[in-house]
Amino acid sequence: MVKKGPRRVVLQATSLAALSDGYVGRIIDADLKRIFDDINDRGTDMKVRELTVTLKFKPDGYDGLSIGAATKVKLPNQVPPVTVCKLNTVAGGMVFNPDCSNNPDQMTTADLMPGEIEE
């Protein structure tokens, strides 16, 4: 009978996901999903998304070392369109149209009385 020892894997690119009891692979997968969700939500912006995986190797002074891992996701900022306002002293401040961010004077169907809509 052959006596088996502990399972050992050589650290290579293909085995990185198994580090920290597989947790490294799980956080990379979670971050890839964040990137996928962001691109799926607003991918027409043509901006870069970035995933950085950092591995830190700390020798113990003998024949061992510890490996720490961290990930970081960089997504483009969410930038809504600019809202154009008017100064209105009667209203006591800046006014804008919540239905049309680029024109505070734009009328919408919500501004028309029933029966005023022309066909």
C-alpha positions in Angstrom: 0.0 0.0 0.0 1.3 3.4 -1.0 1.0 6.1 1.7 -0.4 9.3 0.4 0.7 12.7 1.6 -1.1 16.0 1.5 -2.3 17.3 -1.8 0.0 19.9 -3.3 -0.4 22.1 -6.3 2.4 24.1 -8.0 1.5 27.8 -8.0 1.0 28.8 -11.7 -1.4 31.1 -13.5 -3.9 28.2 -13.9 -3.9 27.5 -10.1 -4.3 31.1 -8.8 -8.1 30.7 -8.3 -7.5 28.0 -5.8 -5.5 30.2 -3.4 -7.1 30.9 0.0 -9.3 27.8 -0.1 -10.7 29.0 -3.5 -11.7 32.4 -2.2 -9.4 34.2 -4.6 -11.2 32.6 -7.5 -14.6 33.5 -6.0 -13.7 37.2 -5.6 -12.3 37.4 -9.1 -15.5 35.9 -10.4 -17.6 38.3 -8.4 -15.6 41.3 -9.7 -15.9 40.0 -13.3 -19.7 39.9 -12.7 -19.6 43.5 -11.5 -17.8 44.5 -14.7 -20.2 42.4 -16.9 -23.3 44.0 -15.1 -21.9 47.5 -15.7 -21.1 46.9 -19.4 -24.5 45.3 -19.8 -26.2 48.3 -18.1 -24.3 51.1 -20.0 -21.8 49.5 -22.3 -22.5 52.0 -25.1 -20.2 54.5 -23.4 -17.1 52.8 -24.9 -15.2 53.4 -21.6 -12.6 51.0 -20.1 -13.4 48.9 -17.1 -10.4 47.6 -15.1 -9.8 44.6 -12.8 -6.6 44.5 -10.9 -5.5 41.4 -9.0 -2.7 42.0 -6.5 -0.7 39.1 -5.0 1.7 39.7 -2.1 4.4 37.1 -1.3 5.9 37.2 2.2 8.8 34.8 2.9 9.0 33.5 6.5 12.8 33.4 6.4 13.0 29.6 6.0 11.4 27.6 3.2 7.9 28.9 3.5 5.9 32.0 2.5 2.4 33.4 2.8 0.5 34.7 -0.2 -2.1 37.5 0.3 -4.5 38.4 -2.5 -6.7 41.4 -3.2 -8.8 42.6 -6.1 -9.8 46.1 -7.2 -12.4 47.0 -9.8 -12.4 50.4 -11.5 -15.6 51.4 -13.3 -16.2 54.6 -15.1 -18.0 57.3 -13.1 -21.7 57.6 -13.4 -22.2 60.9 -15.1 -25.8 62.1 -15.7 -26.6 64.8 -18.3 -26.2 68.4 -17.2 -29.3 70.1 -15.9 -30.0 73.7 -17.2 -31.6 76.0 -14.6 -32.9 79.5 -14.6 -32.6 82.0 -11.8 -36.1 82.9 -10.6 -36.4 85.5 -7.9 -40.2 85.0 -7.7 -39.7 81.3 -6.9 -36.9 82.2 -4.6 -34.1 80.2 -6.3 -33.0 78.2 -9.2 -35.7 76.4 -11.2 -35.5 73.5 -13.6 -37.7 71.2 -15.5 -37.5 67.6 -14.1 -38.9 66.2 -17.4 -36.4 68.0 -19.7 -33.0 68.5 -18.1 -31.7 70.7 -20.9 -34.5 73.2 -21.2 -36.3 74.6 -18.1 -39.0 76.2 -20.4 -39.8 73.0 -22.3 -43.5 72.2 -22.1 -44.5 68.5 -21.8 -47.9 66.8 -22.1 -48.0 66.9 -18.3 -48.2 70.7 -18.6 -51.3 70.6 -20.8 -54.8 70.5 -19.4 -57.0 67.6 -20.4 -58.6 68.4 -23.8 -55.7 70.7 -24.9 -53.7 67.9 -26.6 -53.9 68.4 -30.4 -53.9 65.4 -32.6 
